[in-house]
Amino acid sequence: MTVTRSAIVGCGSYLPKRVLTNKELALTVDTDDDWIVSRTGIQKRHIAAEGECTSDLALAATREALAAAQMDADEIDLIVLATATPDQTFPSTATAVQAGLGITHGAAFDVQAVCSGFVFALAVADNFIKTGQSKCAAVIGAETFSRILDWEDRNTCVLFGDGAGAVIVKAIEGEGTSDDQGILSTHLHSDGRHQKLLYVDGGPSSTQSTGFLRMEGKEVFRHAVTNLSAVVREALEANDLSTDDLDWLIPHQANKRILDGTARKLGLSPEKVIVTVDQHANTSAASVPLALTQGVKDGRIKLGNLVLMEAMGGGFTWGACVARM
Ligand code: UT7
């Protein structure tokens, strides 16, 4: 029997042009640059232009990922798009991307796991490929969180930004080992008891409005460090690997202190952690592929490197993926 595995063969990203600095934010809400930088590491965020939707960001990132993979859109037979800020309630934002790419074959759908969405989407694509249902997937994380922020709530509005990241995941024949290019494993978790710690206070079925993001930051922080270090350990153990084997940890970019806390708990050197939260704040499902693409573009993440992606978000949801680039 032929064994198929999946591999990430191209990465792309897109950030809207408009940059909103901490100093600018401090003109409209009771905050200051010092607080934001010292408590979160965030210096600025990108904000989508009027009329610029999640699908526009996603499409730009996907086109760049296809170019990096030296592939045509025609080769894609699956689009899995992670977002908590879709263009509309339906149809899925993934179908808008599919139309934008000019393809009509294959399947396109969204997954919703908030900030963990990209890792969940990657797991879906990996399993579609392993079971032979797809040969080549575009896996996208794209968000316009600026549209669901209460811009008068300093507890939340300073923390998030808009953006998109995408990867092309392709079928490779053969079982492979942990030394070969490919996704080694994915690990997903959810615990619905904590919904009220991080949620949006609206939706089509409850309030018939979009609503605003609400968060108990301190509580989320505590759960994040615990759950993320646990899922990283789980992912390493599943592959008989240790933190020393990792070339790069690519964490969800929520707060520099969460990244430092998780790395410390794992005994991982900070030099092995890709950090982009300073540049674009928390972009939810887009943050892991944005960090991955940044690391690839600036030459830190090289072919053959072992990377571990992890994320945690509303629900709670959390997960990890180990991959050889
Ligand atoms: O993507 C996954 C989900 N999100 C996260 O992972 C985020 C997790 N949480 C966090 O990143 C942090 O908890 C925050 C950055 C949200 C907050 O940091 P903290 O150190 O936990 O601060 P805190 O909530 O304990 O607030 C400390 C103080 C409060 O004032 P009082 O009550 O002590 O007088 C807040 O009102 O800081 C105040 N504060 C602010 N001050 C200036 C909260 N937001 C701001 C602000 N500017 N923007």
Boltz pocket constraint, residues with backbone or C-beta under 6 A from the ligand:
constraints:
  - pocket:
      binder: B
      contacts: [[A, 30], [A, 31], [A, 32], [A, 35], [A, 36], [A, 39], [A, 40], [A, 115], [A, 154], [A, 155], [A, 156], [A, 158], [A, 159], [A, 198], [A, 216], [A, 217], [A, 218], [A, 219], [A, 220], [A, 221], [A, 224], [A, 254], [A, 255], [A, 258], [A, 282], [A, 284], [A, 312], [A, 313], [A, 314]]
      max_distance: 6.0
